[in-house]
Structure formats: C-alpha cells, structure tokens
Amino acid sequence: MGLLAVIGGSGFQRLGGLEVVSTEQPETPFGPVSAPLVRGELAGRSVLFLARHGAGHRLAPHRVNYRANLWALRACGARQVVGLAAVGGITAAYGPRVFALPDQIIDYTYAREHTFHDGESHPVHHVDFTEPYCAQLRGALRAACELAGVPATPTATYGATQGPRLETAAEIVRMERDGCDLVGMTGMPEAVLARELDLNYASLAFVVNWAAGKGEGAITMAEIEGHLAYCTGQVERILAALAAAS
C-alpha cells in the first residue's frame, strides 16, 4: 500500500500505540506544517503522524495550512493518508459514537487555499474529483474496522463547513436537504489536495454530537468530549488493525 500517514484531528494530538522513531519539521513551498511530523512504528508498520490542529489544538479549521501539511507528508514518503474526523451527525443513522467511511463530500468552506494548481506555484490543472475518496483505502479501512470489532457505516456524505463556530439549525436543515449525513470542518480542502498530489486519501469519521437542531437542547463541549473519549480507543484499534493487515 505504500507508506501510511495519519492526520489526527480533534482529540488526536498524538496517536496511541505509535512507537516514535523520529520527528521531522520539513520545509515546504507553502509555509510551515501544523506540527512536526512523527515517524514511528504501529503494529509493525512504518507510519507517519501529523496533528492537524497543532500542539494544544491551537489552529482553528480555517487556519490549518492544508497545502503545507499534504505537501510535507508526500515529501516524507507518504502514499496512503487517513484523515481522522470528529463530526456531527445529521441523518438518523449517524448518531453519536457511530463510525463512518465517507464516500462523498460537499464543500461549504470559503477563502481557504484549496489548490496547488493556482497558476502561480503550479500550472492550472483540473483534477477529476467525481469520487473524492480512495475506494481501495476505504475498503482497507472497512476491513480494519471488522478486524477491530468496531461497526462502521461504509458510506456517508460529509458536509465541510467553515467553522470554527458550530452550524445553525437552519444550516443543518439545508445540508440535510443537500444530502449530507455528517458535518465537519476539516474535510476540505484536505481531500482535494491529496488528490492533486496523487495520494490515496480516505476519511475515518466518528460522530461526537448530533448536529444543530437534531438533538435535545444546545450542543455542549462536555457532550462532545465524552463521545470523543469513547471513540479515541476505537480509532486506535482500527488504525492498528489497518497497519497490521498491510
């Protein structure tokens, strides 16, 4: 499968089970990466890990340097990239603590550096994005979920919003009407930048709250953190199974 990289989101400033070999701070044409790249061993396989939001979760979703992050991972040898995604659930099948492997994405973000092919750093080029996630890697993740004993919904449409605020109830109604099952803030431009670099990219999403208007009362950080704590161990088991099977 090639060298595997994991991009950790909320709750994942480090990856449990990863035996650290070295850390690297690669320079990129697009500025600094979110955090030093960690090179290590997971279940006997070499793995790269990058904390998307940096040390102390200091980078809001719209401040993440997605171009630098993806460029650095590829420069350090990554060919397979799993983006971890703590998300809100919109449709009925995607409640808290549900795991999903998105197969489609709708982009509601704006004013983010979303391409390498801007006519300045690279010539303008239009990549095919019909299927935004790598089917082979999604299949490997599905098998890893089964090995880890973690049920996972094999498809979902991820709606990427700007953040850092959570959405309004009306926005979630619109997103559900558009076909979104999940809502998160970091799925784009991460996925398309990976495609532009010919990286095989897939998302491992886990629901940590009902989206606005879908649950009872206001969304609280206590609720999110409780579900996130539960999901963390499950994610680590899935990734270990993915590494061991490769």
C-alpha positions in Angstrom: 0.0 0.0 0.0 2.9 2.3 0.4 3.8 4.4 3.5 0.7 5.2 5.6 0.2 8.6 7.1 -2.5 9.5 9.7 -3.7 13.1 10.1 -5.1 13.5 13.6 -7.9 15.9 14.3 -9.8 16.8 17.4 -8.7 14.6 20.3 -5.7 13.3 18.4 -2.6 15.4 19.1 -0.7 12.0 19.4 -1.5 8.5 18.3 -1.7 5.9 20.9 0.2 2.7 20.2 2.7 4.5 17.9 6.3 3.8 18.8 8.0 7.1 18.0 11.2 6.7 15.9 11.9 10.4 15.0 10.2 13.7 14.5 10.7 15.9 11.4 10.0 19.5 10.6 10.0 19.6 6.8 10.1 22.9 5.0 7.5 23.4 2.2 6.9 25.9 -0.5 3.7 26.8 1.2 4.9 27.6 4.7 5.0 25.6 8.0 3.2 22.4 8.7 0.7 22.3 11.6 3.1 20.4 13.8 6.3 18.3 13.5 5.7 15.0 11.6 6.1 12.0 13.8 7.6 8.9 12.2 7.1 5.7 14.1 6.0 2.0 14.1 2.4 0.9 14.5 1.7 -2.8 14.7 5.0 -3.4 13.0 4.4 -1.0 10.1 6.1 2.4 9.5 3.6 5.2 9.9 3.7 9.0 9.7 1.5 11.0 12.1 0.6 14.7 11.8 -1.6 16.6 14.3 -3.8 18.7 12.0 -4.5 21.4 14.6 -1.0 21.6 16.0 0.2 21.5 19.6 -2.5 22.3 22.1 -5.2 22.3 19.3 -4.1 25.9 18.5 -5.2 26.1 14.9 -8.8 26.7 14.0 -10.1 24.7 11.0 -9.8 27.7 8.6 -6.3 28.4 9.8 -4.8 25.0 9.1 -2.2 25.1 6.4 -3.6 22.2 4.5 -1.3 22.7 1.5 1.8 22.5 3.6 0.6 19.5 5.5 -0.2 17.4 2.5 2.9 18.5 0.6 5.1 17.6 3.6 3.5 14.2 4.0 4.1 13.3 0.4 7.7 14.7 0.6 8.4 12.4 3.5 7.2 9.4 1.6 3.5 9.0 2.4 1.3 7.4 -0.3 -1.7 6.5 1.8 -3.4 9.1 4.0 -6.1 8.5 6.6 -7.7 11.7 7.8 -9.4 11.3 11.2 -12.6 13.3 11.5 -14.7 14.1 14.6 -18.0 15.1 13.1 -21.7 15.9 13.9 -24.4 13.6 12.9 -27.2 14.9 10.6 -29.3 11.9 9.4 -30.9 9.3 11.7 -28.3 6.6 11.1 -25.4 8.8 12.2 -25.8 9.4 15.9 -23.1 9.8 18.5 -20.4 7.1 18.6 -21.2 5.9 15.1 -18.2 5.3 12.8 -18.5 6.0 9.1 -16.3 5.9 6.0 -17.5 8.8 3.8 -17.6 8.2 0.1 -18.8 11.7 -0.9 -18.3 15.3 0.2 -20.0 18.6 -0.2 -17.8 21.7 0.3 -19.3 24.7 2.1 -15.9 26.3 3.0 -14.6 29.6 1.6 -11.4 31.6 1.5 -9.1 28.6 2.1 -6.1 27.9 0.0 -7.7 24.9 -1.8 -5.4 24.0 -4.7 -1.8 23.6 -5.7 -2.8 24.4 -9.3 -3.4 28.1 -8.9 -1.3 29.2 -11.9 1.4 30.5 -9.6 3.1 27.6 -7.8 1.8 25.1 -10.4 0.1 25.5 -13.8 -3.7 25.4 -13.7 -5.0 21.9 -13.8 -8.4 20.4 -13.3 -8.4 17.1 -11.3 -11.2 14.6 -11.5 -13.0 14.6 -8.2 -16.0 12.5 -9.0 -15.1 10.0 -6.3 -13.3 12.2 -3.7 -12.1 9.3 -1.5 -9.8 6.4 -2.5 -12.0 3.3 -2.8 -9.1 0.9 -2.1 -8.2 2.6 1.1 -11.8 2.9 2.2 -12.1 -0.9 1.6 -8.9 -1.5 3.7 -10.4 0.7 6.5 -13.7 -1.2 6.4 -11.8 -4.5 6.8 -9.8 -3.0 9.6 -13.0 -1.9 11.4 -14.2 -5.5 11.1 -10.9 -6.9 12.5 -11.1 -4.4 15.4 -14.7 -5.3 16.1 -15.9 -1.7 15.5 -19.1 -1.4 13.4 -18.7 1.2 10.7 -21.2 2.5 8.2 -19.5 2.0 4.8 -20.8 5.2 3.1 -21.8 8.7 4.1 -21.8 12.2 2.6 -19.6 14.6 4.6 -20.5 18.3 4.5 -17.5 20.5 5.1 -18.3 23.8 6.8 -16.1 26.8 7.6 -16.0 26.9 11.4 -14.9 27.4 14.0 -18.4 28.1 15.1 -20.9 25.3 15.0 -23.8 25.5 12.5 -27.3 26.9 12.9 -30.3 24.6 12.9 -31.3 26.1 9.5 -27.9 25.4 8.0 -28.2 21.8 9.1 -31.7 21.6 7.5 -30.2 22.9 4.3 -27.3 20.4 4.5 -29.6 17.5 5.0 -31.7 18.6 2.1 -28.4 18.7 0.1 -27.8 15.1 1.0 -25.3 15.4 3.8 -25.1 12.8 6.6 -22.2 14.3 8.5 -20.9 17.7 9.2 -17.3 18.6 9.9 -14.8 21.5 9.4 -11.6 20.0 8.0 -12.6 17.6 5.2 -11.9 20.2 2.6 -9.6 21.2 1.1 -7.6 18.3 2.6 -9.3 15.7 0.4 -8.8 17.5 -2.9 -5.2 18.5 -2.1 -4.4 14.8 -1.5 -6.0 14.1 -4.9 -3.8 16.7 -6.6 -0.7 15.1 -5.1 -1.8 11.6 -6.2 -2.1 10.5 -2.6 -4.7 7.8 -1.8 -6.8 9.5 0.8 -9.8 8.3 2.9 -11.6 9.6 6.0 -12.3 7.7 9.2 -15.2 9.7 10.7 -16.7 9.3 14.1 -19.8 11.1 15.4 -19.3 13.1 18.6 -22.6 15.0 18.7 -25.9 15.4 17.0 -25.7 18.4 14.6 -27.6 21.6 15.5 -31.3 21.0 15.9 -31.0 17.2 15.7 -30.6 16.6 19.4 -32.2 17.8 22.5 -31.0 21.3 23.7 -27.8 23.0 23.0 -24.6 21.3 21.9 -22.1 21.3 24.7 -18.3 20.7 24.8 -18.9 18.2 27.7 -21.1 16.1 25.4 -18.6 16.3 22.6 -15.6 15.4 24.8 -17.5 12.5 26.4 -18.2 10.9 23.0 -14.7 11.8 21.8 -13.1 10.0 24.7 -15.1 6.8 23.9 -14.2 7.0 20.2 -10.5 7.5 20.8 -9.7 4.0 21.8 -11.8 2.6 19.0 -9.9 4.7 16.4 -6.6 3.5 17.7 -7.7 -0.2 17.5 -8.9 0.4 13.9 -5.6 2.0 12.8 -3.6 -0.7 14.5 -5.6 -3.3 12.6 -5.1 -1.3 9.3 -1.4 -1.2 9.9 -1.1 -4.9 10.9 -3.1 -6.0 7.8 -0.9 -4.1 5.3 
